[in-house]
Amino acid sequence: MGKNQFFSGSFRSKVTVALVLSLFLIAAISNFLIYKFSYNSQFEQFREELKMVTQTAALVIDPDILMQVPLRGPEGVKSEQYKIIAEKLLQIKKVNSQILFVYTMGRTDKEGVLQFIVDPEPRTPDKREGGPTAYPGDKYDASRFPEMSKAFESPSVDKRLMVDEWGATLSGYAPIRGRDGKVVAIIGIDIGAQDVYGIQKELKRRAILVLGVGMLISVVLGLLVSKRVTGPVEKLEEATMRLAAGDLGYRVDIKGTDEISRLGESFNKMAETLIASKEALQDYFYRIVQSFVRVLEAKDSYTKGHSDRVAEYSRQIALEMGISVKEADMLKRVAELHDIGKLELDEQLLNKSENLSDEEWRLIKEHPVTGEEILGPVFLDKRMLSIVRSHHERYDGKGYPDELKGDEIDILAQIVSVADSYDAMTTTRAYRGPLNKGGALEELKKNSGTQFNPRIVEAFLKVLNREGE
C-alpha cells in the first residue's frame, strides 16, 4: 500500500513538474516573442518616422543657397550662405528635442568619401583638441554607413545603431534636390542612442515583469487539474501569436477569477499599453508635422492661420451634417495638415502676385499628392490620407489630382474643400484682396452643385449664419 501511495505521489509530482515546466516554457517563449515583436515593431516605426522627419526637413533647405557655401573649412563658416542654412538646420533641431545632430553633405571625387557642407555644430560636444570636425569641405568616410550613400537616390535610415567618432546614433538621410530635380546634396539627422536604448530598457522591464508573473502562475497552475488549464492556455497561446503577428487589437477572453484569467487580463493590459505607446509615438510625430505647417505659413505670409481656420470650419460643418464628434475631431486633425505638400514649393511661387505659367500651375497642383506622401508614415489610415489628397477635387469632376466627381470623393475631403475655398476667399492673397463675408457666401451658392457639394454648402451656410447671430 505504501508503495502504491509512493507511486501515486511520485506520478502526481511528475505531472505537476511537467505542467509547471510546460507552462513556464510557454510563458518564456511567449514573452520572448512579444518582446522581440514589440522591440522590432517600435524600432521599425521609429525608423519610418525618422525617415519622414528627414525627408520633410530636406524640403526646407534651399538648394541654391546651400551650393553657394564656400568649402574652405572654418573660413566657410563666416559666409552668409552658411549662416542662412545653419539657421534653418538649428530650427529643425529646435522643433525636435530628440535630434542630436543635423547636417548637410555632398559628394567628393573619391568613392565612399563625402564632405560636410553645413553643420551648425562643427565640433564634437566636448570640443576636445584633435577631435573630429565638420567644417565646410571637411571629409567624412561614408563607406562605413551604406544607408548614407543610398540617400543620394532616396531617403534612408540606418538599420541599427551606428558608431563613429561622433558617438553612437541612429541616423536618417534624405536627398536635397535642385530645381532641375537632380540631387545636389543630402541632409542627415542623428538621434542619440539613449532614445533607442530607452525603448529597449522599458520593454525589457515589462518583459521581466511579465516573465516573473508567468513563472509564479505556472507554479500555481501546476498544482491544479491539467484539464482545467488546457483551454485557457490555448487561448493565451493563440493571443500571443496574434499579437506577435501584429494584431494589437486582439484581446483574449478567459472567464474566471483564478490566476490564469488574471494572466489573460495582464496580457490584455500589455496589448493596450503597446497600442498606447504606438499612438503616443504617432502623436509625437504629428506635432512635428504641425510645426512644419507653421514653417509653411511663415513662407507664405498671406496664409498665416489658414490651416487652423480651415480645420475649425471643417469640424463645425461635419457636426452640422450629423457626423460623429470622434470623426469630426479626426477631420479637424487632418485638415490642419491639408496644405503640408506646399513645403516643397518655392517661397516666391507661393507669394507670386502675377498669373502663374503652365509649369508653375502644374507644380501647385502637385501639392495634394506630395502631402499624401509626406503624411503616409504618420497617418496609416487610408481615409485620412485621402482627405489630404482629394481636398482640391471638384463636385463636377474638374478638380485635381484625380478628377474625381460626386460621391467618388470622400465626403470629408469635400468638407475641407468648401472650408478651404471660403477661407481663401475671405483672406488677403498675393494675387488679390479679400471678399467680405457676403460676397464669399454668394460665391459658395453660385458654385454649389458644380465646384461644391450642395449639402455641404447648405450646412456651412447654417454654421456661418449662427456665427453672425
Secondary structure, 3 states (H helix, E strand, C coil): CHHHHHHHHHHHHHHHHHHHHHHHHHHHHHHHHHHHHHHHHHHHHHHHHHHHHHHHHHHHCCHHHHCCCCCCHHHHHHCHHHHHHHHHHHHHHHHCCCEEEEEEEEECCCCCEEEEEECCCCECCCCCCCCCECCCCCEEEHHHCHHHHHCCCCCEECCCCEEECCEEEEEEEEEEECCCCCEEEEEEEEEEHHHHHHHHHHHHHHHHHHHHHHHHHHHHHHCCCHHHHHHHHHHHHHHHHHHHCCCCCCCCCCCCCCHHHHHHHHHHHHHHHHHHHHHHHHHHHHHHHHHHHHHHHHHCHHHCCHHHHHHHHHHHHHHHCCCCHHHHHHHHHHHCCCCHHHHHCCHHHHCCCCCCCHHHHHHHCCHHHHHHHHHCCCCCCHHHHHHHHCCCCCCCCCCCCCCCCHHHCCHHHHHHHHHHHHHHHCCCECCECCCCHHHHHHHHHHCECCCECHHHHHHHHHHHHHHHC
